[in-house]
């Protein structure tokens, strides 16, 4: 099989999966909107349902307009950054892990041969765990370290949640997240490639895991005003309402519910906060310049300027410490 044919096969598979994922995401969002409406409405009508699903005060908000402009421009540039990066980082670390462990233990071919259905199920489950733990750690770091927070503030600057708010993520932040994803999931990939996967399956299944995770975590719904809870399943899966609390400006909600798909990471590390049923939240930032984030320049350029200022201050501080430590200073 030549390289061009191999790439075309991968592209066809990704395209088909993306179409299927888009359909499932749309159906999920529509179903959740209907469930949330039926729980709160006293009388039912199509007009009231659409007004509930798309409130005028939300979709006409400056933050929603910024989300739309950012979404369109981001989609135009992201394929050049994230599709190569998302696959390359994981596969590169996976390959390095494969060669290192393979050399140490003298393994040249997958130990268990071609994977069967059971192996694929276990592989997918372990990769979901690896990706989710990786995201939890990176997300926590975004809130802990000022340098990363300047980028992550783009996401938290949304004052209303309109679904596509999920993509209100600075491109540099996204690339750094994908690079970090290459560590834990990449090592996991490398180990699996020694056990039962070849490089073609490694790449294709990596894309599958991303899409499956996006569907399961209901990322579009959790960035809306639909208060969807999973009941007892909340102990395992982070429901949309719990993630909406993460965007709250209330001090008691700061640095809570960092999880992406699974909620038990927050429980294990002590960052879980359970909202009251039907609790409402005010979204956004408490910064004085929050209004500056409701434009394309504010979303793309302002975070870089603030990062640059932080770096400059840190460099000056280090130079000052260095000068004070010199003999005779």
C-alpha positions as CSV (number, residue, x, y, z in Angstrom):
1,X,0.0,0.0,0.0
2,X,1.5,3.4,-1.1
3,X,1.5,6.5,1.1
4,X,-1.2,8.3,-0.9
5,X,-3.6,5.4,-0.7
6,X,-3.0,5.0,3.0
7,X,-3.7,8.7,3.6
8,X,-6.8,8.6,1.5
9,X,-8.2,5.6,3.5
10,X,-7.5,7.5,6.8
11,X,-9.2,10.7,5.4
12,X,-12.3,8.8,4.3
13,X,-12.6,7.1,7.7
14,X,-12.2,10.3,9.6
15,X,-14.7,12.1,7.3
16,X,-17.3,9.4,7.8
17,X,-16.7,9.4,11.5
18,X,-17.0,13.2,11.7
19,X,-20.3,13.2,9.9
20,X,-21.7,10.5,12.2
21,X,-20.4,12.3,15.3
22,X,-22.0,15.6,14.1
23,X,-25.3,13.8,13.7
24,X,-25.1,12.2,17.1
25,X,-24.1,15.5,18.7
26,X,-27.0,17.4,17.1
27,X,-29.5,14.7,18.1
28,X,-28.1,14.7,21.7
29,X,-28.4,18.5,22.0
30,X,-31.9,18.5,20.6
31,X,-32.9,15.6,23.0
32,X,-31.4,17.4,26.0
33,X,-33.2,20.7,25.1
34,X,-36.5,18.8,24.9
35,X,-35.9,17.0,28.3
36,X,-34.9,20.3,30.0
37,X,-38.0,22.0,28.5
38,X,-40.4,19.3,29.6
39,X,-39.0,19.5,33.1
40,X,-39.6,23.2,33.5
41,X,-42.5,24.2,31.3
42,X,-46.1,24.3,32.6
43,X,-47.7,24.3,29.2
44,X,-46.1,22.9,26.0
45,X,-45.9,24.4,22.6
46,X,-43.4,24.4,19.7
47,X,-43.1,28.2,19.9
48,X,-42.3,28.1,23.7
49,X,-39.9,25.2,23.1
50,X,-37.8,27.1,20.5
51,X,-37.8,30.2,22.7
52,X,-36.6,28.1,25.6
53,X,-33.9,26.4,23.5
54,X,-32.8,29.6,21.9
55,X,-33.6,32.5,24.3
56,X,-33.4,35.9,22.5
57,X,-31.4,37.4,25.4
58,X,-28.8,34.7,25.1
59,X,-28.4,34.4,21.3
60,X,-28.3,38.2,20.9
61,X,-25.8,38.7,23.7
62,X,-22.4,40.2,22.7
63,X,-20.7,37.1,24.1
64,X,-22.8,34.8,21.8
65,X,-21.8,37.0,18.8
66,X,-18.2,36.7,19.8
67,X,-18.6,32.9,20.1
68,X,-19.9,32.7,16.6
69,X,-17.2,34.9,15.1
70,X,-14.5,33.0,17.0
71,X,-16.0,29.7,16.0
72,X,-16.0,30.5,12.3
73,X,-12.4,31.9,12.2
74,X,-11.2,29.1,14.5
75,X,-12.6,26.4,12.2
76,X,-10.8,28.1,9.3
77,X,-7.3,27.9,11.0
78,X,-7.6,24.8,13.3
79,X,-7.2,22.1,10.6
80,X,-3.7,23.4,9.9
81,X,-2.8,23.2,13.6
82,X,-4.8,20.7,15.4
83,X,-5.5,17.8,13.1
84,X,-1.7,17.2,12.5
85,X,-0.8,18.0,16.1
86,X,-3.5,15.9,17.7
87,X,-2.5,12.8,15.9
88,X,1.3,13.5,15.7
89,X,2.0,14.0,19.3
90,X,0.2,10.9,20.5
91,X,1.6,8.7,17.8
92,X,5.1,10.1,18.2
93,X,5.2,9.4,21.9
94,X,3.5,6.0,21.2
95,X,6.2,5.1,18.7
96,X,9.0,6.2,21.1
97,X,7.4,4.1,23.9
98,X,7.0,1.2,21.5
99,X,10.7,1.3,20.5
100,X,12.0,1.8,24.0
101,X,10.0,-1.0,25.6
102,X,10.4,-3.2,22.6
103,X,14.1,-2.9,22.7
104,X,14.3,-3.4,26.5
105,X,12.1,-6.6,26.3
106,X,13.0,-7.8,22.9
107,X,9.5,-7.4,21.4
108,X,9.4,-6.9,17.6
109,X,5.7,-7.8,16.9
110,X,2.4,-7.4,18.9
111,X,2.5,-10.0,21.7
112,X,-1.2,-11.1,21.2
113,X,-1.4,-10.8,17.5
114,X,-4.3,-9.1,15.7
115,X,-6.8,-7.5,18.1
116,X,-10.3,-9.1,18.5
117,X,-13.5,-7.3,19.6
118,X,-12.8,-7.8,23.3
119,X,-9.3,-6.3,22.9
120,X,-10.7,-3.3,21.1
121,X,-13.3,-2.7,23.8
122,X,-10.6,-2.8,26.6
123,X,-8.3,-0.7,24.5
124,X,-11.0,2.0,24.0
125,X,-11.8,2.0,27.7
126,X,-8.2,2.4,28.8
127,X,-7.6,5.2,26.2
128,X,-10.7,7.0,27.4
129,X,-9.3,6.9,30.9
130,X,-5.9,8.0,29.7
131,X,-7.2,10.9,27.7
132,X,-9.5,12.0,30.6
133,X,-6.8,11.9,33.3
134,X,-4.5,13.8,30.9
135,X,-7.2,16.5,30.4
136,X,-8.0,16.7,34.1
137,X,-4.3,17.4,34.9
138,X,-3.9,20.0,32.2
139,X,-7.2,21.7,33.1
140,X,-6.1,21.9,36.7
141,X,-2.8,23.4,35.6
142,X,-4.7,26.0,33.5
143,X,-6.3,27.3,36.7
144,X,-3.2,27.0,38.9
145,X,-0.5,28.7,36.8
146,X,-1.0,32.3,35.7
147,X,0.8,31.8,32.4
148,X,-1.7,29.1,31.3
149,X,-4.7,30.9,32.9
150,X,-4.2,33.9,30.5
151,X,-5.0,31.6,27.6
152,X,-7.7,29.6,29.4
153,X,-9.5,32.9,30.3
154,X,-10.6,33.0,26.7
155,X,-12.9,30.0,27.4
156,X,-14.1,31.4,30.8
157,X,-14.8,34.8,29.4
158,X,-18.1,33.6,27.8
159,X,-21.0,35.4,29.7
160,X,-23.6,33.2,28.1
161,X,-23.4,29.5,27.0
162,X,-24.5,28.8,23.4
163,X,-23.2,25.3,22.7
164,X,-20.4,26.5,20.4
165,X,-18.9,28.1,23.5
166,X,-17.2,24.7,23.8
167,X,-14.8,25.8,21.0
168,X,-14.1,29.2,22.7
169,X,-10.5,28.0,23.2
170,X,-7.4,29.9,22.2
171,X,-5.5,28.1,19.3
172,X,-2.3,28.2,21.3
173,X,-4.0,26.7,24.3
174,X,-5.5,24.0,22.1
175,X,-2.2,23.1,20.6
176,X,-0.5,23.0,24.0
177,X,-3.3,20.7,25.3
178,X,-2.9,18.4,22.4
179,X,0.9,18.3,23.0
180,X,0.3,17.4,26.6
181,X,-2.2,14.8,25.5
182,X,0.7,13.1,23.8
183,X,2.3,12.1,27.1
184,X,-0.2,9.9,29.1
185,X,-2.3,8.8,26.1
186,X,0.9,8.5,24.0
187,X,2.5,6.1,26.5
188,X,-0.7,4.2,26.7
189,X,-0.8,3.9,22.9
190,X,2.8,2.7,22.9
191,X,2.1,-0.1,25.4
192,X,-0.9,-1.2,23.4
193,X,1.0,-1.2,20.2
194,X,3.4,-3.8,21.8
195,X,0.4,-5.9,22.9
196,X,-2.0,-6.1,20.1
197,X,-2.0,-3.1,17.7
198,X,-0.2,-2.2,14.5
199,X,0.6,1.4,13.5
200,X,-2.4,1.7,11.2
201,X,-4.8,0.6,13.9
202,X,-3.0,2.9,16.4
203,X,-3.7,6.0,14.4
204,X,-7.3,5.2,13.4
205,X,-8.3,4.1,16.9
206,X,-6.8,7.2,18.3
207,X,-9.2,9.3,16.3
208,X,-12.1,7.0,17.3
209,X,-11.3,7.6,21.0
210,X,-11.4,11.4,20.5
211,X,-14.8,11.2,18.8
212,X,-16.2,8.7,21.3
213,X,-15.1,10.9,24.2
214,X,-16.7,14.0,22.6
215,X,-20.0,12.2,22.2
216,X,-20.1,10.7,25.7
217,X,-19.1,13.9,27.5
218,X,-21.9,15.9,25.7
219,X,-19.5,18.9,25.3
220,X,-22.1,20.9,23.3
221,X,-24.8,20.4,25.8
222,X,-22.7,21.2,28.8
223,X,-21.9,24.6,27.3
224,X,-25.6,25.6,27.1
225,X,-28.2,26.6,29.8
226,X,-29.8,23.2,29.8
227,X,-29.5,21.8,33.4
228,X,-29.1,18.1,32.5
229,X,-28.2,15.7,35.3
230,X,-27.5,12.0,35.0
231,X,-28.8,11.1,38.5
232,X,-26.8,8.2,40.1
233,X,-24.5,8.2,37.0
234,X,-23.1,11.6,38.1
235,X,-20.8,9.6,40.4
236,X,-19.0,8.3,37.3
237,X,-19.8,10.7,34.4
238,X,-19.6,14.5,34.8
239,X,-23.1,15.8,33.8
240,X,-23.6,19.1,31.9
241,X,-25.1,20.9,35.0
242,X,-21.9,20.0,37.1
243,X,-19.7,21.4,34.3
244,X,-21.8,24.6,34.1
245,X,-20.9,25.2,37.8
246,X,-17.2,25.2,36.7
247,X,-18.0,28.3,34.6
248,X,-19.7,30.1,37.6
249,X,-18.4,33.4,38.8
250,X,-19.4,32.6,42.4
251,X,-16.3,32.3,44.7
252,X,-17.5,29.0,46.2
253,X,-17.4,27.5,42.7
254,X,-13.8,28.6,41.8
255,X,-11.5,25.7,40.7
256,X,-14.2,23.0,40.9
257,X,-15.3,20.3,38.6
258,X,-12.2,20.1,36.3
259,X,-13.2,16.7,34.8
260,X,-14.0,16.2,31.1
261,X,-15.9,12.9,30.9
262,X,-15.5,11.3,34.3
263,X,-16.4,12.9,37.6
264,X,-14.4,10.6,39.8
265,X,-11.1,12.4,39.1
266,X,-12.6,15.5,40.9
267,X,-13.8,13.3,43.8
268,X,-10.4,11.6,44.1
269,X,-8.4,14.9,44.1
270,X,-10.9,16.9,46.1
271,X,-12.1,19.3,43.5
272,X,-15.7,18.1,43.2
273,X,-18.6,20.5,43.9
274,X,-22.2,19.3,43.5
275,X,-24.7,22.0,42.5
276,X,-28.2,22.2,44.0
277,X,-30.9,20.8,41.6
278,X,-31.8,23.4,39.0
279,X,-29.3,25.9,40.5
280,X,-28.6,28.9,38.2
281,X,-25.2,30.3,37.6
282,X,-23.8,33.6,36.4
283,X,-21.0,32.9,33.8
284,X,-17.9,34.8,32.8
285,X,-14.9,36.5,34.5
286,X,-14.7,38.8,37.4
287,X,-11.9,40.8,35.8
288,X,-12.4,44.5,35.2
289,X,-11.5,44.0,31.5
290,X,-14.0,41.2,30.8
291,X,-15.7,43.2,28.1
292,X,-12.5,43.3,26.2
293,X,-12.8,39.5,25.6
294,X,-16.0,39.9,23.6
295,X,-14.3,40.6,20.3
296,X,-12.0,38.7,17.9
297,X,-8.9,40.8,18.9
298,X,-9.8,40.3,22.6
299,X,-10.1,36.5,22.1
300,X,-7.0,36.0,19.9
301,X,-4.6,38.9,20.7
302,X,-5.3,40.0,24.3
303,X,-4.3,36.7,25.9
304,X,-0.9,36.8,24.1
305,X,-0.3,40.4,25.2
306,X,-1.0,39.5,28.8
307,X,1.2,36.4,28.6
308,X,4.0,38.6,27.1
309,X,3.6,41.0,30.1
310,X,3.8,38.2,32.6
311,X,6.9,36.8,30.9
312,X,8.6,40.3,30.8
313,X,7.9,40.8,34.5
314,X,9.2,37.3,35.3
315,X,12.4,38.0,33.3
316,X,13.0,41.3,35.0
317,X,12.5,39.7,38.4
318,X,14.9,36.9,37.6
319,X,17.5,39.4,36.3
320,X,17.1,41.4,39.6
321,X,17.6,38.3,41.7
322,X,20.7,37.4,39.6
323,X,22.1,40.9,40.0
324,X,21.6,40.9,43.7
325,X,23.3,37.5,44.0
326,X,26.5,38.6,42.2
327,X,29.6,39.2,44.4
328,X,29.9,42.8,45.4
329,X,26.3,43.7,44.5
